[in-house]
Amino acid sequence: MEDLGAPISYLMLERGASVYAHDGGKLGRVKEIRADTQEDIFDGIVVDHMPLLQRDDEYIPAERIDEIFERGVLLKADA
């Protein structure tokens, strides 16, 4: 897994950031960030699996996200 940088808030997360399973397997990239910024509530992300896993886009709720970093997202579950 690449160096993901320092932990950040979901407010700083950018589309295109890499998404990794807890065991380090790359799952895809952040396609969409879902949140209510008015209420400061992070809901989750939509992952574009690209051709990596040949799967459709997948919504990942905030409860399944372990940490958000400058250059990526780490999920709680293994691939």
Secondary structure as GFF3:
##gff-version 3
##sequence-region A 1 79
A	DSSP	three_ten_helix	10	12	.	.	.	ID=ss1
A	DSSP	beta_strand	18	20	.	.	.	ID=ss2
A	DSSP	beta_strand	26	36	.	.	.	ID=ss3
A	DSSP	beta_strand	41	48	.	.	.	ID=ss4
A	DSSP	alpha_helix	50	53	.	.	.	ID=ss5
A	DSSP	beta_strand	58	61	.	.	.	ID=ss6
A	DSSP	three_ten_helix	62	64	.	.	.	ID=ss7
A	DSSP	beta_strand	65	69	.	.	.	ID=ss8
A	DSSP	beta_strand	72	75	.	.	.	ID=ss9
###
